[in-house]
Amino acid sequence: MIIFRRSILHFQVDWVYYWFQQQGETYSSEYELKFSMFKRSLMYNRTDGALVRLVTLISPDEEEIDAERRLNEFAKQISGVLTDYVPN
């Protein structure tokens, strides 16, 4: 399951999801990530991870819900592929 944060940028009409992945764990809070990085650096001497950010444009003739559905579908499609590129 992907836990994400949602943001709408007001200087342009985009729908944005972002989350952090670190060594097999997923974080939506920067504070949780920092605590985990600190703990893992002490225990395993590792701080590697990735910020995953997905962005889609909301066109003038579309509703926000359509952009959200599109981004949800894309997130589902790439969730299995990300493990090949993010350190575990």
DARAGI-V474770 format. One record per pair of residues at least 24 apart in sequence whose ideal C-beta (glycine too) atoms are under 8 Angstrom apart, sorted by the first residue. I is the first residue (numbers start at 1). J is the second residue. D is the distance in Angstrom with one decimal. If there is no record, write none. Layout:
BEGIN
i=I j=J d=D
i=I j=J d=D
END
This chain:
BEGIN
i=1 j=26 d=7.8
i=2 j=26 d=6.1
i=2 j=75 d=6.0
i=2 j=79 d=5.9
i=3 j=27 d=7.2
i=3 j=28 d=4.4
i=4 j=28 d=5.7
i=4 j=75 d=7.4
i=5 j=29 d=8.0
i=8 j=64 d=7.6
i=12 j=57 d=7.8
i=13 j=57 d=6.9
i=13 j=58 d=4.4
i=13 j=60 d=7.8
i=14 j=55 d=5.3
i=14 j=56 d=6.7
i=14 j=57 d=5.8
i=14 j=58 d=6.7
i=15 j=55 d=7.3
i=15 j=56 d=5.1
i=15 j=58 d=5.9
i=15 j=64 d=6.7
i=15 j=67 d=4.2
i=15 j=68 d=5.9
i=15 j=71 d=5.6
i=16 j=53 d=6.7
i=16 j=54 d=7.0
i=16 j=55 d=5.0
i=17 j=53 d=7.3
i=17 j=54 d=4.6
i=17 j=71 d=5.8
i=17 j=75 d=6.3
i=18 j=51 d=6.5
i=18 j=52 d=6.5
i=18 j=53 d=4.3
i=18 j=54 d=7.3
i=19 j=51 d=7.9
i=19 j=52 d=5.5
i=20 j=49 d=6.1
i=20 j=50 d=7.1
i=20 j=51 d=5.6
i=20 j=52 d=7.4
i=21 j=49 d=5.9
i=21 j=50 d=5.1
i=21 j=52 d=6.1
i=21 j=82 d=6.8
i=21 j=86 d=4.8
i=22 j=48 d=7.2
i=22 j=49 d=3.2
i=22 j=50 d=7.6
i=22 j=87 d=7.9
i=23 j=48 d=7.1
i=23 j=49 d=6.7
i=23 j=87 d=6.4
i=23 j=88 d=6.1
i=24 j=88 d=5.1
i=46 j=87 d=7.9
i=48 j=87 d=4.4
i=49 j=86 d=7.2
i=49 j=87 d=6.8
i=50 j=82 d=8.0
i=50 j=85 d=7.6
i=50 j=86 d=4.6
i=50 j=87 d=7.6
i=52 j=82 d=6.6
i=52 j=86 d=7.7
i=54 j=78 d=8.0
END
